Amino acid sequence: MTKYEPLRTFLQNRKETTWQATFADVENVLGFELPQSAFVHRAWWANEISPKGSHVHAVWINAGWQTEQVDQARNRLTFRRIS
C-alpha cells in the first residue's frame, strides 16, 4: 500500500467514466501536495507501473483508469475509466 491509495479509492468509487481534474483536485483527494516531478515531467503521469518499484504513484491503473490529456502548463488532466 502506498500513500497514493486515496486516489485509487476515489477513482474506484466514481460512477462517471471520466474525471477532468486539476492537479490541485488530485492533491485534495490525496491530502498532500504532489511532488515537483508531477508538474515538470510528463512521465510522472504515465500509465505504467514499473516492476522496479518506480511509478508506484500510478494507482489509477489498479483502479481501472488511465490518464489522458495531461496539460502541465495548466496543471490539469483527464482520468478515463478503462475497465
FIKOLZA-1660 file (N, C-alpha, C; in steps of 0.1 Angstrom, whole numbers, plus 5000, padded with zeros to 4 digits):
% residues 83
   i   px   py   pz ch aa at
   1 5008 4988 5000  A  M  N
   1 5000 5000 5000  A  M CA
   1 5009 5012 5000  A  M  C
   2 5005 5022 4991  A  T  N
   2 5013 5034 4991  A  T CA
   2 5005 5046 4996  A  T  C
   3 5012 5057 4997  A  K  N
   3 5005 5069 5002  A  K CA
   3 4995 5074 4992  A  K  C
   4 4995 5069 4980  A  Y  N
   4 4986 5073 4969  A  Y CA
   4 4973 5065 4968  A  Y  C
   5 4971 5056 4978  A  E  N
   5 4959 5048 4978  A  E CA
   5 4946 5056 4979  A  E  C
   6 4946 5068 4985  A  P  N
   6 4933 5076 4985  A  P CA
   6 4929 5079 4971  A  P  C
   7 4938 5081 4961  A  L  N
   7 4934 5084 4948  A  L CA
   7 4928 5071 4941  A  L  C
   8 4934 5060 4944  A  R  N
   8 4928 5047 4938  A  R CA
   8 4914 5045 4944  A  R  C
   9 4912 5047 4956  A  T  N
   9 4899 5045 4962  A  T CA
   9 4889 5055 4956  A  T  C
  10 4893 5067 4955  A  F  N
  10 4885 5078 4950  A  F CA
  10 4880 5074 4936  A  F  C
  11 4890 5070 4927  A  L  N
  11 4886 5067 4913  A  L CA
  11 4877 5054 4913  A  L  C
  12 4880 5044 4921  A  Q  N
  12 4872 5032 4921  A  Q CA
  12 4857 5035 4925  A  Q  C
  13 4855 5045 4933  A  N  N
  13 4842 5048 4937  A  N CA
  13 4834 5058 4928  A  N  C
  14 4841 5063 4918  A  R  N
  14 4834 5073 4909  A  R CA
  14 4825 5065 4900  A  R  C
  15 4813 5071 4897  A  K  N
  15 4804 5065 4888  A  K CA
  15 4806 5069 4874  A  K  C
  16 4812 5081 4872  A  E  N
  16 4814 5086 4858  A  E CA
  16 4826 5078 4852  A  E  C
  17 4827 5079 4839  A  T  N
  17 4838 5073 4831  A  T CA
  17 4850 5082 4829  A  T  C
  18 4848 5095 4832  A  T  N
  18 4859 5104 4830  A  T CA
  18 4859 5113 4842  A  T  C
  19 4871 5118 4846  A  W  N
  19 4872 5128 4856  A  W CA
  19 4882 5138 4851  A  W  C
  20 4878 5150 4848  A  Q  N
  20 4887 5161 4844  A  Q CA
  20 4891 5168 4857  A  Q  C
  21 4904 5168 4860  A  A  N
  21 4908 5172 4873  A  A CA
  21 4920 5182 4871  A  A  C
  22 4921 5191 4881  A  T  N
  22 4933 5199 4882  A  T CA
  22 4943 5191 4891  A  T  C
  23 4955 5195 4890  A  F  N
  23 4965 5189 4899  A  F CA
  23 4961 5192 4914  A  F  C
  24 4955 5204 4916  A  A  N
  24 4950 5207 4930  A  A CA
  24 4939 5197 4934  A  A  C
  25 4930 5194 4924  A  D  N
  25 4920 5184 4928  A  D CA
  25 4926 5171 4932  A  D  C
  26 4936 5166 4925  A  V  N
  26 4943 5154 4929  A  V CA
  26 4949 5155 4943  A  V  C
  27 4956 5167 4945  A  E  N
  27 4962 5169 4958  A  E CA
  27 4951 5169 4969  A  E  C
  28 4939 5174 4967  A  N  N
  28 4928 5174 4977  A  N CA
  28 4924 5160 4980  A  N  C
  29 4923 5151 4970  A  V  N
  29 4920 5137 4972  A  V CA
  29 4931 5131 4980  A  V  C
  30 4943 5133 4977  A  L  N
  30 4954 5127 4983  A  L CA
  30 4957 5132 4998  A  L  C
  31 4954 5145 5000  A  G  N
  31 4956 5151 5013  A  G CA
  31 4971 5156 5014  A  G  C
  32 4978 5157 5003  A  F  N
  32 4992 5162 5004  A  F CA
  32 4995 5167 4990  A  F  C
  33 5006 5175 4989  A  E  N
  33 5010 5181 4976  A  E CA
  33 5017 5171 4968  A  E  C
  34 5014 5172 4955  A  L  N
  34 5021 5163 4945  A  L CA
  34 5036 5167 4945  A  L  C
  35 5045 5158 4941  A  P  N
  35 5059 5161 4940  A  P CA
  35 5061 5171 4928  A  P  C
  36 5072 5178 4929  A  Q  N
  36 5075 5187 4918  A  Q CA
  36 5076 5180 4905  A  Q  C
  37 5080 5167 4905  A  S  N
  37 5082 5160 4892  A  S CA
  37 5068 5158 4885  A  S  C
  38 5057 5158 4892  A  A  N
  38 5044 5158 4886  A  A CA
  38 5041 5170 4878  A  A  C
  39 5047 5181 4881  A  F  N
  39 5045 5194 4874  A  F CA
  39 5054 5196 4863  A  F  C
  40 5066 5189 4863  A  V  N
  40 5076 5192 4852  A  V CA
  40 5079 5180 4843  A  V  C
  41 5076 5168 4847  A  H  N
  41 5079 5156 4839  A  H CA
  41 5066 5149 4835  A  H  C
  42 5064 5149 4822  A  R  N
  42 5052 5142 4817  A  R CA
  42 5052 5127 4821  A  R  C
  43 5063 5121 4822  A  A  N
  43 5064 5107 4825  A  A CA
  43 5058 5104 4839  A  A  C
  44 5057 5113 4848  A  W  N
  44 5052 5111 4861  A  W CA
  44 5037 5106 4860  A  W  C
  45 5030 5111 4849  A  W  N
  45 5016 5107 4847  A  W CA
  45 5015 5095 4838  A  W  C
  46 5025 5088 4834  A  A  N
  46 5025 5077 4825  A  A CA
  46 5016 5066 4831  A  A  C
  47 5010 5059 4821  A  N  N
  47 5001 5048 4825  A  N CA
  47 5009 5035 4826  A  N  C
  48 5018 5035 4836  A  E  N
  48 5026 5023 4838  A  E CA
  48 5030 5022 4852  A  E  C
  49 5032 5010 4856  A  I  N
  49 5038 5007 4869  A  I CA
  49 5050 4998 4867  A  I  C
  50 5061 5004 4871  A  S  N
  50 5074 4997 4868  A  S CA
  50 5076 4985 4878  A  S  C
  51 5081 4974 4873  A  P  N
  51 5084 4963 4882  A  P CA
  51 5096 4966 4891  A  P  C
  52 5103 4977 4888  A  K  N
  52 5114 4981 4897  A  K CA
  52 5110 4990 4908  A  K  C
  53 5097 4992 4909  A  G  N
  53 5091 5000 4920  A  G CA
  53 5090 5015 4918  A  G  C
  54 5093 5019 4906  A  S  N
  54 5091 5033 4903  A  S CA
  54 5076 5034 4898  A  S  C
  55 5071 5046 4897  A  H  N
  55 5057 5048 4893  A  H CA
  55 5047 5041 4903  A  H  C
  56 5051 5039 4915  A  V  N
  56 5041 5034 4925  A  V CA
  56 5029 5043 4927  A  V  C
  57 5031 5055 4923  A  H  N
  57 5020 5065 4925  A  H CA
  57 5009 5063 4914  A  H  C
  58 5012 5055 4904  A  A  N
  58 5002 5053 4893  A  A CA
  58 4991 5044 4897  A  A  C
  59 4985 5046 4908  A  V  N
  59 4975 5038 4914  A  V CA
  59 4962 5038 4906  A  V  C
  60 4961 5048 4897  A  W  N
  60 4949 5048 4888  A  W CA
  60 4948 5036 4879  A  W  C
  61 4959 5030 4876  A  I  N
  61 4959 5018 4868  A  I CA
  61 4952 5006 4875  A  I  C
  62 4956 5005 4888  A  N  N
  62 4949 4994 4895  A  N CA
  62 4935 4997 4898  A  N  C
  63 4931 5009 4897  A  A  N
  63 4917 5013 4899  A  A CA
  63 4909 5011 4886  A  A  C
  64 4916 5008 4875  A  G  N
  64 4909 5006 4862  A  G CA
  64 4908 5019 4854  A  G  C
  65 4917 5028 4856  A  W  N
  65 4917 5041 4849  A  W CA
  65 4930 5044 4842  A  W  C
  66 4930 5053 4833  A  Q  N
  66 4942 5058 4827  A  Q CA
  66 4942 5073 4826  A  Q  C
  67 4954 5079 4825  A  T  N
  67 4955 5093 4824  A  T CA
  67 4955 5097 4809  A  T  C
  68 4950 5109 4806  A  E  N
  68 4949 5114 4792  A  E CA
  68 4950 5129 4793  A  E  C
  69 4954 5135 4782  A  Q  N
  69 4953 5150 4781  A  Q CA
  69 4960 5157 4792  A  Q  C
  70 4972 5152 4796  A  V  N
  70 4979 5159 4807  A  V CA
  70 4984 5172 4801  A  V  C
  71 4980 5183 4808  A  D  N
  71 4984 5196 4804  A  D CA
  71 4992 5202 4816  A  D  C
  72 5005 5201 4816  A  Q  N
  72 5013 5206 4827  A  Q CA
  72 5013 5221 4827  A  Q  C
  73 5011 5228 4816  A  A  N
  73 5011 5242 4816  A  A CA
  73 4999 5248 4824  A  A  C
  74 4988 5240 4823  A  R  N
  74 4976 5245 4830  A  R CA
  74 4973 5236 4843  A  R  C
  75 4982 5227 4846  A  N  N
  75 4981 5218 4857  A  N CA
  75 4967 5211 4858  A  N  C
  76 4964 5204 4847  A  R  N
  76 4952 5197 4846  A  R CA
  76 4954 5184 4838  A  R  C
  77 4945 5175 4839  A  L  N
  77 4945 5162 4832  A  L CA
  77 4931 5156 4832  A  L  C
  78 4930 5145 4824  A  T  N
  78 4918 5138 4824  A  T CA
  78 4921 5123 4828  A  T  C
  79 4913 5118 4837  A  F  N
  79 4913 5103 4840  A  F CA
  79 4902 5097 4833  A  F  C
  80 4904 5086 4826  A  R  N
  80 4894 5079 4819  A  R CA
  80 4893 5064 4824  A  R  C
  81 4881 5060 4827  A  R  N
  81 4879 5045 4831  A  R CA
  81 4882 5036 4819  A  R  C
  82 4890 5026 4821  A  I  N
  82 4892 5017 4810  A  I CA
  82 4887 5003 4813  A  I  C
  83 4883 5000 4825  A  S  N
  83 4877 4987 4829  A  S CA
  83 4866 4988 4839  A  S  C
% end
